[in-house]
Amino acid sequence: MSRLWGNIAVLIGMALLLAGLVSLAACGNTKHAATAWTRQFGTSGDDYGLAMARDGSGNIYVAGWTPGTFSGQTPSGSDDAFIAKYDTSGNEVWTRQFGTSGNDNASAMVTDG
C-alpha cells in the first residue's frame, strides 16, 4: 500500500513476516524519487500494518495489530492494536499498544489536522 502527500510518499508493508517486522518508508517526491528516510520496527511476532495517516505538521502515523509486545508496552490480549508516530525526519515520537483481552486491530485512521 502506498500514499503520496505533497513531497512525502509513504509505503507500508501490509503483512511483512520478516522476523515479525512492520516496514515503513518515506520517499521524497523528487525527479529521482530519492528516499528521505526509512524505518523498520516491530515485535518478535508477525506484525501487520493496516493504516497510515499524515497530520498537518507532516508527522506520519502507522496503525495495525500485533500478537507481540512493543518495547515499553504491555500486551492486553492475544492480538493488540498499535499506533506509531514518526516526525518529518523519520524519528519515532511514540508507539502505543492497546486492546482488550480478545483480538484487536487498528485498520483505519484519520488525523484532525
Z-matrix of the N, CA and C atoms (Angstrom, degrees):
N
C 1 1.432
C 2 1.513 1 107.39
N 3 1.309 2 118.11 1 142.14
C 4 1.457 3 120.22 2 176.60
C 5 1.510 4 109.76 3 -144.00
N 6 1.296 5 114.91 4 155.23
C 7 1.458 6 122.32 5 177.09
C 8 1.522 7 107.56 6 -138.69
N 9 1.324 8 116.53 7 152.87
C 10 1.459 9 121.66 8 178.40
C 11 1.517 10 108.43 9 -126.78
N 12 1.330 11 116.57 10 121.69
C 13 1.458 12 121.87 11 177.27
C 14 1.518 13 107.65 12 -126.14
N 15 1.319 14 117.62 13 111.72
C 16 1.452 15 120.10 14 179.75
C 17 1.512 16 110.71 15 54.75
N 18 1.326 17 116.62 16 -118.06
C 19 1.463 18 119.35 17 -179.43
C 20 1.525 19 112.84 18 -101.23
N 21 1.344 20 117.90 19 17.45
C 22 1.457 21 119.86 20 178.34
C 23 1.514 22 109.99 21 -122.64
N 24 1.318 23 116.47 22 123.67
C 25 1.459 24 121.46 23 172.82
C 26 1.517 25 106.85 24 -106.71
N 27 1.311 26 116.54 25 131.23
C 28 1.455 27 120.76 26 -178.87
C 29 1.515 28 108.93 27 -113.76
N 30 1.297 29 115.65 28 130.09
C 31 1.455 30 122.50 29 178.07
C 32 1.512 31 107.82 30 -117.60
N 33 1.315 32 116.55 31 134.40
C 34 1.458 33 118.16 32 179.67
C 35 1.512 34 110.49 33 -133.75
N 36 1.312 35 116.01 34 135.46
C 37 1.454 36 120.96 35 177.31
C 38 1.512 37 109.92 36 -75.02
N 39 1.302 38 117.29 37 124.11
C 40 1.454 39 120.97 38 -178.11
C 41 1.524 40 111.80 39 -74.23
N 42 1.306 41 118.50 40 -33.70
C 43 1.456 42 119.93 41 -178.20
C 44 1.524 43 109.91 42 -155.32
N 45 1.300 44 116.47 43 60.52
C 46 1.457 45 119.67 44 179.52
C 47 1.523 46 109.33 45 -79.69
N 48 1.298 47 116.55 46 124.13
C 49 1.450 48 120.99 47 -176.38
C 50 1.526 49 112.23 48 -108.52
N 51 1.314 50 117.12 49 22.40
C 52 1.460 51 121.44 50 178.71
C 53 1.518 52 108.61 51 -78.89
N 54 1.293 53 116.64 52 96.54
C 55 1.471 54 122.88 53 -179.11
C 56 1.511 55 110.56 54 57.39
N 57 1.314 56 117.68 55 29.36
C 58 1.454 57 121.16 56 176.67
C 59 1.507 58 113.69 57 68.00
N 60 1.309 59 118.46 58 37.26
C 61 1.458 60 120.46 59 -177.32
C 62 1.523 61 111.48 60 -107.93
N 63 1.298 62 116.10 61 136.49
C 64 1.452 63 122.01 62 170.06
C 65 1.525 64 105.46 63 -93.83
N 66 1.319 65 118.33 64 136.55
C 67 1.453 66 120.70 65 -178.80
C 68 1.518 67 110.81 66 -110.95
N 69 1.290 68 115.71 67 140.69
C 70 1.457 69 123.31 68 177.22
C 71 1.517 70 107.52 69 -134.49
N 72 1.301 71 116.97 70 130.69
C 73 1.460 72 120.39 71 177.00
C 74 1.513 73 109.34 72 -136.83
N 75 1.306 74 116.13 73 142.35
C 76 1.457 75 121.04 74 174.34
C 77 1.516 76 108.14 75 -120.61
N 78 1.310 77 116.15 76 135.86
C 79 1.460 78 121.49 77 -178.52
C 80 1.514 79 109.58 78 -125.24
N 81 1.318 80 116.16 79 136.35
C 82 1.456 81 119.82 80 174.95
C 83 1.520 82 109.93 81 -66.69
N 84 1.304 83 116.84 82 140.22
C 85 1.454 84 122.16 83 179.32
C 86 1.528 85 108.64 84 -87.46
N 87 1.312 86 114.87 85 71.47
C 88 1.450 87 120.77 86 -179.61
C 89 1.522 88 109.53 87 -109.40
N 90 1.310 89 115.12 88 175.24
C 91 1.457 90 119.89 89 179.05
C 92 1.523 91 111.70 90 -57.66
N 93 1.331 92 116.51 91 -31.53
C 94 1.458 93 121.16 92 -178.28
C 95 1.522 94 113.03 93 -104.19
N 96 1.343 95 117.60 94 4.08
C 97 1.471 96 123.31 95 179.28
C 98 1.524 97 112.27 96 50.29
N 99 1.333 98 115.74 97 47.41
C 100 1.457 99 120.76 98 179.56
C 101 1.528 100 110.51 99 -67.17
N 102 1.315 101 117.25 100 142.99
C 103 1.450 102 121.69 101 178.84
C 104 1.515 103 109.93 102 -75.47
N 105 1.324 104 116.18 103 126.15
C 106 1.461 105 121.35 104 177.92
C 107 1.524 106 110.20 105 -81.45
N 108 1.316 107 117.60 106 -45.97
C 109 1.457 108 121.98 107 175.19
C 110 1.519 109 110.05 108 -163.13
N 111 1.311 110 114.65 109 157.85
C 112 1.465 111 121.80 110 177.60
C 113 1.523 112 107.97 111 -137.81
N 114 1.292 113 116.30 112 133.45
C 115 1.461 114 120.79 113 176.09
C 116 1.521 115 108.82 114 -131.39
N 117 1.301 116 116.12 115 139.60
C 118 1.450 117 121.73 116 175.83
C 119 1.523 118 106.80 117 -124.82
N 120 1.324 119 116.48 118 133.41
C 121 1.455 120 119.94 119 -177.00
C 122 1.515 121 109.76 120 -149.13
N 123 1.313 122 116.38 121 165.24
C 124 1.448 123 119.56 122 177.70
C 125 1.508 124 112.25 123 159.30
N 126 1.329 125 114.25 124 -171.59
C 127 1.456 126 122.02 125 178.92
C 128 1.522 127 107.95 126 -113.25
N 129 1.310 128 117.13 127 -172.60
C 130 1.463 129 119.95 128 176.61
C 131 1.521 130 111.63 129 -79.56
N 132 1.346 131 117.10 130 -6.64
C 133 1.463 132 121.55 131 178.58
C 134 1.519 133 111.69 132 -90.76
N 135 1.326 134 115.65 133 -174.74
C 136 1.463 135 121.73 134 176.66
C 137 1.520 136 108.28 135 -88.00
N 138 1.332 137 117.29 136 99.12
C 139 1.459 138 123.22 137 -176.52
C 140 1.519 139 110.63 138 -90.76
N 141 1.320 140 116.14 139 148.50
C 142 1.462 141 121.29 140 -177.30
C 143 1.520 142 110.24 141 -129.65
N 144 1.323 143 116.91 142 122.52
C 145 1.453 144 122.36 143 172.59
C 146 1.520 145 108.69 144 -92.17
N 147 1.325 146 117.78 145 122.20
C 148 1.460 147 121.40 146 -174.48
C 149 1.516 148 114.35 147 -117.01
N 150 1.320 149 118.27 148 -17.12
C 151 1.466 150 120.20 149 -176.08
C 152 1.523 151 109.76 150 -149.61
N 153 1.310 152 115.50 151 157.99
C 154 1.452 153 121.85 152 174.96
C 155 1.513 154 109.83 153 -150.82
N 156 1.317 155 115.71 154 156.05
C 157 1.460 156 121.26 155 178.60
C 158 1.522 157 108.36 156 -153.59
N 159 1.313 158 115.75 157 161.73
C 160 1.464 159 122.79 158 176.98
C 161 1.512 160 107.12 159 -127.97
N 162 1.330 161 116.95 160 133.94
C 163 1.461 162 118.98 161 177.89
C 164 1.521 163 110.84 162 -91.09
N 165 1.320 164 116.81 163 178.55
C 166 1.456 165 121.93 164 -176.58
C 167 1.514 166 114.25 165 -64.87
N 168 1.325 167 117.65 166 -18.86
C 169 1.462 168 121.77 167 178.23
C 170 1.522 169 112.55 168 -92.41
N 171 1.331 170 116.99 169 -1.58
C 172 1.460 171 121.21 170 178.49
C 173 1.520 172 114.82 171 92.56
N 174 1.338 173 117.88 172 2.21
C 175 1.469 174 120.80 173 176.60
C 176 1.524 175 109.39 174 -69.15
N 177 1.318 176 115.85 175 147.19
C 178 1.460 177 122.38 176 -178.72
C 179 1.523 178 109.23 177 -109.79
N 180 1.337 179 116.03 178 135.34
C 181 1.461 180 122.72 179 178.14
C 182 1.522 181 108.42 180 -118.93
N 183 1.325 182 115.95 181 137.34
C 184 1.461 183 122.35 182 177.75
C 185 1.523 184 107.24 183 -125.32
N 186 1.323 185 117.07 184 136.00
C 187 1.469 186 120.99 185 -179.66
C 188 1.520 187 109.69 186 -133.45
N 189 1.323 188 115.64 187 156.33
C 190 1.454 189 120.86 188 178.69
C 191 1.510 190 110.37 189 177.21
N 192 1.339 191 115.71 190 -143.20
C 193 1.459 192 120.28 191 179.07
C 194 1.517 193 111.20 192 -145.54
N 195 1.335 194 114.41 193 158.71
C 196 1.456 195 120.94 194 -178.63
C 197 1.526 196 110.50 195 -147.95
N 198 1.324 197 118.10 196 143.83
C 199 1.453 198 120.85 197 170.06
C 200 1.538 199 110.71 198 -88.58
N 201 1.326 200 116.56 199 -6.48
C 202 1.464 201 122.13 200 -176.30
C 203 1.513 202 112.24 201 -96.99
N 204 1.328 203 114.70 202 -160.45
C 205 1.458 204 121.36 203 -179.41
C 206 1.527 205 109.08 204 -131.49
N 207 1.334 206 117.01 205 120.89
C 208 1.461 207 121.29 206 175.76
C 209 1.526 208 109.27 207 -73.18
N 210 1.314 209 116.09 208 151.04
C 211 1.457 210 122.49 209 -179.88
C 212 1.533 211 110.17 210 -53.90
N 213 1.337 212 115.24 211 129.45
C 214 1.457 213 120.49 212 177.95
C 215 1.520 214 114.59 213 79.08
N 216 1.329 215 118.07 214 3.43
C 217 1.462 216 121.89 215 -178.07
C 218 1.523 217 110.43 216 -111.20
N 219 1.316 218 116.62 217 163.23
C 220 1.459 219 122.88 218 178.17
C 221 1.516 220 108.79 219 -119.49
N 222 1.332 221 118.17 220 124.68
C 223 1.463 222 119.57 221 -179.93
C 224 1.535 223 111.09 222 -69.36
N 225 1.346 224 115.25 223 148.66
C 226 1.459 225 121.09 224 -179.25
C 227 1.516 226 112.91 225 -106.90
N 228 1.318 227 117.64 226 -27.05
C 229 1.457 228 121.05 227 -176.79
C 230 1.509 229 110.54 228 -157.52
N 231 1.319 230 116.81 229 -159.82
C 232 1.460 231 119.60 230 -178.12
C 233 1.527 232 111.63 231 -71.03
N 234 1.318 233 118.46 232 -40.58
C 235 1.474 234 123.22 233 173.32
C 236 1.523 235 107.32 234 -129.76
N 237 1.325 236 116.59 235 129.50
C 238 1.460 237 121.71 236 -179.54
C 239 1.517 238 110.81 237 -115.33
N 240 1.315 239 115.86 238 152.53
C 241 1.461 240 122.16 239 172.10
C 242 1.528 241 108.39 240 -78.31
N 243 1.338 242 115.77 241 156.55
C 244 1.460 243 119.57 242 172.68
C 245 1.519 244 109.47 243 -144.00
N 246 1.322 245 114.98 244 154.58
C 247 1.465 246 123.08 245 170.98
C 248 1.516 247 106.83 246 -135.97
N 249 1.328 248 116.71 247 132.51
C 250 1.462 249 122.12 248 176.86
C 251 1.524 250 108.66 249 -122.51
N 252 1.324 251 116.85 250 141.29
C 253 1.465 252 122.47 251 179.49
C 254 1.516 253 109.44 252 -117.16
N 255 1.337 254 115.95 253 133.33
C 256 1.464 255 123.51 254 176.79
C 257 1.516 256 109.13 255 -123.92
N 258 1.338 257 116.77 256 140.59
C 259 1.456 258 119.45 257 177.68
C 260 1.526 259 110.32 258 -80.62
N 261 1.309 260 116.79 259 -179.05
C 262 1.468 261 121.05 260 -174.96
C 263 1.523 262 113.49 261 -66.76
N 264 1.340 263 117.53 262 -16.51
C 265 1.463 264 121.47 263 176.37
C 266 1.518 265 112.02 264 -94.76
N 267 1.332 266 117.21 265 0.80
C 268 1.451 267 120.94 266 178.96
C 269 1.513 268 114.67 267 88.39
N 270 1.336 269 117.53 268 9.86
C 271 1.459 270 120.85 269 178.00
C 272 1.520 271 110.29 270 -80.98
N 273 1.335 272 116.71 271 134.85
C 274 1.461 273 119.45 272 176.84
C 275 1.518 274 109.23 273 -67.11
N 276 1.318 275 116.59 274 126.00
C 277 1.465 276 121.74 275 176.44
C 278 1.525 277 108.77 276 -90.24
N 279 1.313 278 116.76 277 -46.99
C 280 1.461 279 122.74 278 176.31
C 281 1.519 280 110.83 279 -165.94
N 282 1.325 281 115.49 280 160.77
C 283 1.462 282 123.87 281 171.47
C 284 1.511 283 106.87 282 -134.62
N 285 1.325 284 117.31 283 133.36
C 286 1.462 285 122.57 284 178.07
C 287 1.517 286 109.68 285 -123.92
N 288 1.309 287 115.65 286 135.70
C 289 1.457 288 123.42 287 177.42
C 290 1.526 289 106.85 288 -119.11
N 291 1.344 290 117.01 289 134.37
C 292 1.455 291 119.08 290 -174.76
C 293 1.523 292 110.46 291 -157.37
N 294 1.316 293 115.85 292 164.78
C 295 1.455 294 119.78 293 177.65
C 296 1.511 295 112.27 294 162.31
N 297 1.324 296 114.58 295 -166.55
C 298 1.457 297 122.89 296 178.78
C 299 1.526 298 108.05 297 -110.24
N 300 1.304 299 117.20 298 -170.52
C 301 1.462 300 120.04 299 177.52
C 302 1.525 301 111.53 300 -74.28
N 303 1.330 302 117.70 301 -10.54
C 304 1.465 303 122.26 302 178.44
C 305 1.517 304 111.78 303 -95.26
N 306 1.324 305 116.05 304 -154.36
C 307 1.467 306 122.78 305 178.21
C 308 1.521 307 109.28 306 -94.33
N 309 1.325 308 116.54 307 128.20
C 310 1.463 309 122.20 308 -178.03
C 311 1.519 310 109.66 309 -131.28
N 312 1.332 311 116.76 310 150.18
C 313 1.456 312 120.79 311 173.82
C 314 1.515 313 110.19 312 -151.43
N 315 1.309 314 115.16 313 157.58
C 316 1.456 315 122.41 314 173.34
C 317 1.517 316 106.31 315 -110.86
N 318 1.318 317 116.70 316 112.08
C 319 1.461 318 119.66 317 -174.26
C 320 1.517 319 113.59 318 -112.71
N 321 1.328 320 117.74 319 -3.02
C 322 1.466 321 121.51 320 177.69
C 323 1.527 322 108.26 321 -157.57
N 324 1.322 323 116.64 322 154.86
C 325 1.461 324 120.65 323 175.47
C 326 1.514 325 110.00 324 -163.32
N 327 1.320 326 115.62 325 159.34
C 328 1.455 327 123.45 326 173.46
C 329 1.522 328 107.06 327 -138.86
N 330 1.314 329 116.54 328 160.74
C 331 1.450 330 120.73 329 174.65
C 332 1.524 331 108.16 330 -113.49
N 333 1.319 332 117.03 331 164.15
C 334 1.461 333 119.72 332 -177.94
C 335 1.519 334 113.02 333 -99.79
N 336 1.303 335 116.86 334 14.40
C 337 1.455 336 117.58 335 179.42
C 338 1.471 337 112.90 336 -164.41
